Each structure stands twice: as structure tokens, then as C-alpha cells.
Amino acid sequence: MARRILWATTAIAAACTAWVALRRPAGGRLTDLGVYTGAVNELRQGASLYDFTSHLNAPFTYPPFAGLLFLPLADVPALPLQIAWTLATLAAVVVLAWLVGRGGWRTPALALALVLSAPVASNIKFGQVSLFLAVLVAVDLLVLRRHRAFGVLIGLAAAIKLTPLIFIPLLWLAGRRRAAVVAAATFAGCVLIAALLLPGDSWRYWATEMTRVNRLGPIANPGNQSLNGVLLRAGVENGTLALVLGGLIAAVALGQAARLARRGDWLAAMVVTGAAGIVFSPVSWTHHQIWLVLGAAVLCREVVLVVMLRTRTEATKASHH
């Protein structure tokens, strides 16, 4: 009964969130999805992905391989695509909740928490890819660990958007070196495919666009929760300092995540690594911060385990008396 109530509440919350996003005026609806489709439309007409700028002055900032994947979207009318993308995003929420919650009442409870969270609301509002990438990473780390394909989905996710690259050193440090090589090879293979099909855009992205962080928007905005964003808001405009400090924090976090993974707690390892990526990346908008919501779920799990352990200990003591 409790699970049904939780699922019903989740469905209502999801419907409300989707309705708010889809009822916005056409020019302000799922604007990041509009950037994806606008850029690939320009590509089809012979222009570069990186020449496109939306009516809100938002450019295409992903690697060229992402542009190849987005090409079929150009053929879909705007509103049906927006509805389908929103439904797919909500389906990704359910998949992520199932992967992390591991059944029982925890899955709908986590699904509800995700739907009510700012990162998921931001993904739905803007039509972002971050949730899909989180699902790829989670499937790889939580489902495919004993499969020969372990690492492929992390490499694919990193080829679409660079932030999942941080999971490759996790695999290496955790002793899953074959998976790390598979992930790196998948990433390199996707980059090579894009280079063969889009040589001009590939050269432009890897040579210049990748390092033009200011193209990502007003990165001193409070929505950017990376270390770089924090330093900028403090008046410290030093990208090298942010890179070094962020790298040190990420290294410590990866060491801890690797220890968790070696103990078999890949869920906690994934969350710690994802959170480290938020700190290390020069820009971590709200829709990137899904790992923090999952981190809260891991903390709740630990609290429940401690309470259960204490309850059993007290019950055992009482039985001996």
C-alpha cells in the first residue's frame, strides 16, 4: 500500500513538473533541447555546430559526437519532440531510482525525491541530457560490472559530454583496469568517428571551443556550484587556481571512491565520484547536480543501516537478560 501511494504521489509530481515545463511559451520551452536541434539544423545546411547561437544567445557546447547523435532530432516537429523528450527524462528518473533504490519502497521514495529535486526540475525545464548520462554511468557501474562490456557506457557518456570522464580514473584506481581501458577506448572511438565525419567541427572543438568556458553562460552565477564558480563569486578570477585546487579535491575524492568500490560499495563510489566531478568541472549548473541528490539517498541508506544495527544489538542484549 505504501509503495502504491509513493508511486501515485511521484506520478502526480512528475505530471505537474512536466506540465509547468511544457506550458511555457514556445520560445522559452526546453531551450537547451532547442540548442541541440538548432545546431544540427545548421550543420545540415553546411554550417558548423559551433556557429549556432539560439535566440537566447546560447551556443552549442558539446563535443561533435553529440552533434552526430542529435542529427535525427532535426526531423521531428518541435512540440512532439519536446513531449517525447520530457517523457524520456521522466523514464530516466524511474530507471535511476530503480538502479539506486534496489527495489521495495526505496525505489518509489527515491523517484519522488528525484522528481521534487532542483536538478531533475532543471533537466525537465531545459530539456537537458544530464539525466540520460547519469543513467548510462549508473547502468555501467551498478549493472555491467561483471560483463565484458563494462566501461562502454561510461566512454559513450563522456563522448557526449566531457564531465563523465572522471569515472574512468575511478575504474582504474578501483582495480577494474580492463573496464577503464574499454571506457577510454570507447571514448576515443567516438571522438575518431566524429573526426572522420565532422573533421572541421572536431578540429575547432578540440583546438579552441573546449577551453572557451565563457561560452557556457554567466559562470559566476550562483547556479554554477563548481569550485570555479565559488571562486569567481568570491572575486578570485584565476582559472589555474581553480584547476589545481579542484584537481586536488577530485584526487582525494577518487581515492576514497576507489576504496569504497574495492569494498563492493559501487553506489557510494559512483556518488562520491559524481560529486567530485561537480567540484572539478569549471561549470556545474543545477542540472549537473543530480549526484548530490543521489548522495543524500546514500546518506539515508547509511542512517537506516545504523538504526537497524542498533535495534538488533539492543534486541540481542534484551534477549540475553
C-alpha positions in Angstrom: 0.0 0.0 0.0 2.8 2.4 0.9 4.5 1.8 -2.4 1.4 2.5 -4.3 0.9 5.8 -2.5 4.5 6.7 -3.2 4.2 5.9 -6.9 1.0 7.8 -7.2 2.5 10.8 -5.5 5.5 10.6 -7.8 3.3 10.4 -10.8 1.4 13.5 -9.8 4.5 15.4 -9.0 6.1 14.4 -12.3 2.9 15.4 -14.2 2.9 18.8 -12.6 6.6 19.4 -13.3 6.2 18.3 -16.9 3.1 20.5 -17.3 4.9 23.6 -16.0 7.8 23.0 -18.4 5.6 22.3 -21.5 3.1 25.1 -21.0 5.8 27.7 -21.2 5.8 30.0 -24.3 7.3 28.3 -27.3 10.4 30.5 -27.2 11.2 29.6 -23.6 10.3 25.9 -23.7 13.0 23.3 -23.3 15.6 25.8 -24.5 18.6 23.5 -24.3 16.9 20.9 -26.5 16.3 23.8 -28.9 20.0 24.4 -29.0 20.7 20.8 -29.9 18.2 20.8 -32.7 19.1 24.3 -33.9 22.8 23.4 -34.1 22.2 20.2 -36.1 19.9 22.0 -38.4 22.7 24.5 -39.1 25.0 21.5 -39.6 22.7 20.1 -42.2 22.8 23.4 -44.1 26.6 23.3 -44.2 27.4 25.5 -41.2 29.4 24.5 -38.1 27.7 23.2 -34.9 29.7 25.9 -33.1 28.4 28.8 -35.3 24.9 28.3 -33.9 23.5 30.6 -31.2 19.9 30.4 -30.1 17.6 33.4 -29.7 18.6 33.4 -26.0 22.3 33.7 -27.0 23.0 30.0 -26.0 25.6 28.2 -28.2 26.2 24.5 -28.8 29.0 23.5 -26.4 29.2 19.6 -26.6 31.7 17.5 -28.5 31.0 16.9 -32.2 30.0 13.3 -31.5 27.0 14.6 -29.5 26.0 16.6 -32.6 26.0 13.3 -34.7 23.7 11.7 -32.1 21.4 14.7 -32.2 21.1 14.7 -36.0 17.8 12.6 -36.1 16.1 15.2 -33.8 16.2 17.7 -36.6 13.4 15.8 -38.4 11.0 15.8 -35.5 8.5 18.7 -35.1 9.2 20.9 -32.0 6.2 20.1 -29.8 6.1 16.3 -30.3 9.9 16.2 -29.7 9.6 18.3 -26.5 6.8 16.0 -25.2 8.8 12.8 -26.1 12.0 14.2 -24.5 10.1 15.1 -21.3 8.6 11.6 -21.1 12.0 10.1 -21.7 13.5 12.3 -19.0 10.9 11.1 -16.5 11.5 7.5 -17.6 15.2 8.1 -16.9 14.3 9.2 -13.4 12.4 5.9 -12.8 15.4 3.9 -14.1 17.8 5.8 -11.9 15.6 5.3 -8.9 15.3 1.6 -9.6 19.1 1.2 -10.0 19.9 3.1 -6.8 16.9 2.2 -4.7 17.2 -1.5 -5.5 13.5 -2.4 -5.2 11.0 -2.3 -2.4 9.7 1.1 -1.1 13.0 2.7 -1.6 12.6 2.9 -5.4 9.4 5.0 -5.4 10.6 7.0 -2.5 13.8 7.9 -4.4 11.8 8.5 -7.6 9.7 11.0 -5.7 12.7 12.7 -4.1 14.3 13.0 -7.6 11.2 14.4 -9.2 10.9 17.0 -6.4 14.6 18.0 -6.6 16.0 21.1 -8.4 18.4 19.1 -10.6 15.6 17.0 -12.1 13.3 20.0 -12.4 16.1 21.8 -14.2 16.6 18.9 -16.6 12.9 18.9 -17.5 12.7 22.6 -17.8 15.6 23.0 -20.2 15.4 19.6 -22.0 18.9 18.6 -20.8 20.9 15.4 -21.3 22.4 15.2 -17.8 19.9 12.6 -16.5 20.5 10.4 -19.5 24.2 10.5 -18.9 23.7 9.7 -15.2 21.7 6.6 -16.3 24.4 5.5 -18.6 27.0 5.8 -15.9 24.8 4.1 -13.3 24.0 1.1 -15.6 27.7 0.7 -16.3 28.8 0.8 -12.6 25.8 -0.9 -11.0 24.7 -3.5 -13.6 27.5 -4.3 -16.0 30.4 -4.8 -13.6 30.7 -8.5 -14.4 30.0 -8.1 -18.1 32.7 -7.8 -20.8 31.1 -4.5 -21.9 31.8 -2.9 -18.5 33.1 0.6 -19.3 31.4 1.1 -22.7 28.6 3.2 -21.4 30.9 5.5 -19.4 33.0 6.0 -22.5 29.9 6.8 -24.6 28.6 9.2 -21.9 31.9 11.1 -21.9 31.9 11.3 -25.7 28.5 13.1 -25.5 29.6 15.4 -22.7 33.0 15.5 -21.1 32.0 15.5 -17.4 31.7 11.7 -17.2 35.4 11.3 -18.0 36.0 11.4 -14.2 34.6 7.9 -13.9 37.4 6.4 -16.0 40.1 7.0 -13.3 37.7 5.6 -10.8 37.7 2.3 -12.7 41.5 2.3 -12.9 42.0 3.1 -9.2 39.4 0.6 -8.2 41.4 -2.2 -9.9 39.0 -2.5 -12.8 41.7 -1.7 -15.3 40.2 -3.6 -18.3 37.0 -1.6 -17.8 39.0 1.6 -17.7 40.7 0.8 -20.9 37.3 -0.2 -22.5 35.9 3.2 -21.4 38.8 5.1 -22.7 38.8 3.2 -26.0 35.1 3.8 -26.4 35.5 7.5 -25.8 38.5 7.6 -28.3 36.5 5.6 -30.8 33.6 8.0 -30.7 35.9 11.0 -31.0 37.5 9.3 -34.0 34.1 8.7 -35.7 33.2 12.4 -35.2 36.6 13.4 -36.6 36.1 11.4 -39.7 32.5 12.6 -40.3 32.9 16.2 -39.0 36.6 17.0 -39.4 36.2 20.8 -39.3 34.0 20.8 -36.2 36.2 18.3 -34.5 39.3 20.4 -35.0 37.5 23.5 -33.9 36.1 21.9 -30.8 39.3 20.2 -29.5 41.6 23.1 -30.5 39.5 26.0 -29.3 35.9 25.6 -28.2 36.6 23.1 -25.4 38.6 25.7 -23.5 36.2 28.7 -24.1 34.4 28.3 -20.7 32.8 31.7 -21.0 30.7 30.4 -23.9 28.8 28.4 -21.2 27.0 31.4 -19.9 27.4 33.7 -16.9 29.5 31.2 -15.0 29.7 33.4 -11.8 26.0 32.9 -11.4 25.0 31.0 -8.2 23.6 28.2 -10.3 27.2 27.2 -11.1 28.2 25.2 -8.0 31.7 24.2 -9.2 34.8 25.4 -7.3 35.5 27.7 -10.2 32.1 29.3 -9.7 32.6 29.7 -6.0 36.0 31.4 -6.6 34.5 33.7 -9.2 31.8 34.8 -6.8 34.5 35.5 -4.2 36.3 37.7 -6.7 39.1 35.3 -7.5 39.3 35.1 -11.3 42.1 32.6 -11.6 41.3 29.5 -13.7 44.7 27.9 -12.9 44.0 28.1 -9.2 40.5 26.6 -9.7 42.0 23.8 -11.8 44.8 23.0 -9.2 42.5 23.1 -6.1 39.7 21.3 -7.9 42.2 18.7 -9.1 43.4 18.1 -5.5 39.9 17.7 -4.2 39.0 15.4 -7.1 42.1 13.3 -6.4 41.2 12.8 -2.8 37.6 12.0 -3.6 38.7 9.5 -6.3 40.9 7.8 -3.7 38.0 7.5 -1.3 35.7 6.3 -4.1 38.2 3.7 -5.2 38.3 2.3 -1.6 34.5 2.2 -1.5 34.5 0.3 -4.8 37.0 -2.2 -3.7 34.8 -2.9 -0.7 31.9 -3.6 -3.1 30.0 -0.3 -2.5 29.9 0.9 -6.1 26.9 3.0 -5.4 28.7 5.2 -2.9 31.8 5.2 -5.1 29.7 6.4 -8.0 28.1 9.2 -5.9 31.4 10.4 -4.5 33.0 10.5 -8.0 30.0 12.3 -9.4 30.2 14.9 -6.7 33.9 15.3 -7.3 33.1 16.0 -10.9 30.7 18.8 -9.9 33.6 20.4 -7.9 36.3 19.9 -10.5 34.3 21.0 -13.6 34.7 24.7 -14.5 30.9 24.9 -14.8 28.3 22.8 -12.9 24.8 24.0 -13.4 21.9 22.8 -11.4 21.0 20.1 -13.9 24.5 18.6 -13.5 24.0 18.2 -9.7 21.9 15.0 -9.8 24.8 13.3 -8.0 24.1 15.4 -4.9 20.5 14.1 -4.7 21.8 10.5 -5.0 24.4 11.3 -2.4 21.6 12.2 0.0 20.0 8.8 -0.8 23.2 7.1 0.1 23.4 9.0 3.4 19.8 8.0 4.2 20.8 4.4 3.5 23.7 4.6 6.0 21.4 6.1 8.6 18.9 3.3 8.1 21.6 0.7 8.4 22.9 2.2 11.6 19.5 2.4 13.1 18.8 -1.3 12.1 22.1 -2.4 13.6 21.5 -0.6 16.9 18.0 -2.0 17.1 19.2 -5.6 16.5 22.0 -5.0 19.1 19.6 -3.8 21.7 17.2 -6.7 20.9 20.0 -9.2 21.3 21.0 -7.7 24.7 17.4 -7.7 25.9 17.0 -11.4 24.9 20.1 -12.3 27.0 18.6 -10.7 30.0 
